[in-house]
Amino acid sequence: MSIADQRAMLENYNKVKAEKEAEQAKVRAAKKDAKKKGLNFRPGPAKKPFCAYCKVEGHWLKDKGVVVCPKLVAKQQMAARRNEKKRESARMWRSQVSEEVSMETGSGGWDTVGDGNGSGKPKVEEKKGGVRMSRNRFDMGDDDSDDSDNVGEVPKVTNAPAVLAGAWEKPLEYSWEAGGKSSTSFEDAWEAAKG
């Protein structure tokens, strides 16, 4: 490749590079102008609602804090009806018991305490003194008392001799004449059985 060809390639490269830089500069200037004018908000594709409870497209679980899922709404209504039935049965039981008690005792059936507005008078805190004396939890009292001299009668403790039981209560037979062997050793018993 000759020097003239290399120069031509370099000039062509510089020309293409300058054109790309000019295009990029135009794009940057357009973005800068758009920022000056305000936000260029283009909404994205609309989200399709998808319920997180029943996993069906077409609605959300909640919309602005209100439950809109039909399955969850039905479940909540059924739970509310069930709870109302429980409350009503408890109410009926209480009224029935109250009527039975009023018939037996002659009173209204329920003895209430207080006036229903709390416990009556508000509690008034008593002012405590500003000085607090610390007290030793381990203090046994005065050591100067004469109570230690009047001990009283102390029972006498005796050590009874230990009583042996089982194999330990048999006396140990030891014979020096037999060379330190016990007279009731296994060997002696074997000899006696043989002979």
C-alpha positions in Angstrom: 0.0 0.0 0.0 1.4 3.3 -1.0 1.6 6.4 1.1 -1.0 8.2 -1.1 -3.5 5.4 -0.4 -2.8 5.5 3.3 -3.4 9.3 3.3 -6.7 8.9 1.4 -7.8 6.3 3.9 -6.9 8.5 6.9 -8.7 11.5 5.4 -11.8 9.3 4.8 -11.6 8.0 8.4 -11.4 11.5 9.8 -14.4 12.6 7.6 -16.6 9.7 8.8 -15.5 10.3 12.5 -16.4 14.0 12.2 -19.8 13.2 10.8 -20.6 10.8 13.7 -19.4 13.3 16.2 -21.6 16.0 14.6 -24.7 13.6 14.8 -23.9 12.8 18.5 -23.6 16.5 19.3 -27.0 17.2 17.7 -28.6 14.4 19.8 -26.9 15.8 23.0 -28.2 19.3 22.2 -31.7 18.0 21.6 -31.7 16.2 25.0 -30.4 19.3 26.6 -33.2 21.4 25.0 -35.8 18.9 26.1 -34.6 19.1 29.7 -34.8 22.9 29.6 -38.4 22.8 28.2 -39.6 20.2 30.7 -39.9 16.5 31.0 -40.6 14.6 27.8 -42.8 12.0 29.4 -43.8 9.2 27.1 -46.0 6.6 28.8 -44.9 3.1 28.4 -47.1 0.2 27.4 -50.2 0.0 29.6 -49.9 -2.6 32.3 -52.5 -5.3 32.2 -54.0 -5.7 35.6 -53.1 -9.0 37.3 -54.6 -10.1 40.7 -52.1 -11.2 43.3 -54.8 -13.2 45.2 -56.6 -15.2 42.5 -53.9 -15.0 39.8 -56.3 -13.9 37.1 -55.7 -11.1 34.6 -58.3 -8.3 34.3 -58.3 -6.8 37.9 -56.0 -5.9 40.7 -56.1 -7.2 44.3 -56.6 -3.7 45.6 -57.3 -0.4 43.9 -56.5 2.7 45.9 -56.7 0.7 49.1 -60.0 -0.9 48.4 -60.2 -4.7 47.7 -61.5 -5.2 44.2 -60.8 -8.9 43.6 -64.2 -10.6 43.4 -63.0 -13.9 45.0 -61.5 -12.0 48.0 -64.5 -9.8 48.4 -66.8 -12.9 48.5 -64.5 -14.5 51.0 -64.5 -11.4 53.3 -68.3 -11.2 53.1 -68.7 -14.9 54.0 -66.3 -14.4 57.0 -68.3 -11.4 58.1 -71.6 -13.4 57.9 -70.0 -16.3 59.9 -68.7 -13.9 62.5 -72.1 -12.2 62.8 -73.7 -15.6 63.4 -71.2 -16.4 66.1 -71.8 -13.0 67.8 -75.6 -13.5 67.6 -75.4 -17.0 69.1 -73.2 -15.7 72.0 -75.7 -12.7 72.5 -78.6 -15.2 72.6 -76.8 -17.4 75.1 -76.0 -14.4 77.4 -79.6 -13.2 77.3 -80.9 -16.7 78.0 -78.6 -17.1 81.0 -79.5 -13.6 82.2 -83.3 -14.5 82.0 -82.7 -17.8 83.9 -80.7 -16.0 86.6 -83.3 -13.2 86.9 -86.0 -15.8 87.4 -84.0 -17.7 90.0 -82.7 -14.8 92.0 -85.2 -12.1 91.3 -82.5 -9.6 90.3 -81.6 -8.4 86.8 -79.1 -11.3 86.4 -76.0 -9.2 86.1 -74.3 -7.2 88.8 -72.2 -4.5 87.3 -69.4 -2.7 89.0 -68.8 0.9 88.5 -70.7 3.4 86.4 -69.4 2.3 83.0 -67.1 5.3 82.6 -64.0 3.7 83.8 -63.1 3.0 87.4 -64.7 6.2 88.8 -62.4 8.7 90.4 -59.1 9.3 88.7 -56.1 8.0 90.6 -54.2 10.7 92.4 -50.5 9.8 92.8 -49.2 10.3 96.2 -46.0 12.3 96.4 -43.1 10.3 97.8 -40.4 11.8 99.9 -37.4 13.1 98.1 -34.9 11.2 100.3 -34.7 7.5 99.9 -32.7 5.4 102.3 -30.9 2.5 100.9 -31.3 -0.8 102.7 -28.9 -3.8 102.7 -30.9 -6.8 101.6 -28.4 -9.1 103.4 -28.5 -7.3 106.7 -29.3 -9.8 109.5 -30.1 -7.1 112.1 -28.1 -6.0 115.1 -25.1 -8.1 116.1 -25.1 -6.5 119.6 -28.1 -8.4 120.8 -27.8 -10.9 123.7 -30.0 -13.4 122.0 -26.9 -15.5 121.0 -26.3 -16.4 124.7 -29.8 -18.0 125.0 -29.3 -20.8 122.6 -31.5 -23.3 124.4 -31.1 -27.0 124.6 -29.1 -28.5 121.8 -29.9 -32.1 121.0 -27.0 -34.5 121.3 -25.9 -36.1 118.0 -24.5 -39.7 118.3 -22.8 -41.6 115.6 -24.3 -45.1 115.5 -22.0 -47.9 114.3 -22.5 -48.9 110.7 -24.3 -52.1 110.2 -22.9 -54.4 107.4 -25.2 -56.3 105.2 -25.0 -59.0 102.6 -21.6 -60.5 101.7 -19.9 -57.8 103.8 -21.3 -59.0 107.1 -19.5 -62.4 106.9 -16.1 -62.4 108.7 -13.0 -62.6 106.6 -10.9 -65.7 107.3 -7.2 -65.3 106.7 -4.6 -67.9 107.7 -1.0 -67.0 108.1 -0.2 -70.7 108.5 -1.5 -71.4 105.0 1.0 -69.0 103.5 -1.3 -66.1 103.3 -4.0 -68.0 101.6 -7.6 -67.9 102.8 -8.9 -71.1 104.4 -12.0 -70.9 102.2 -10.2 -70.2 98.9 -11.4 -71.7 95.7 -8.3 -74.0 95.5 -9.1 -75.5 98.9 -12.6 -76.1 98.0 -11.4 -77.8 94.7 -9.0 -80.0 96.6 -11.7 -81.0 99.1 -14.1 -81.8 96.3 -11.5 -84.0 94.5 -10.3 -85.9 97.5 
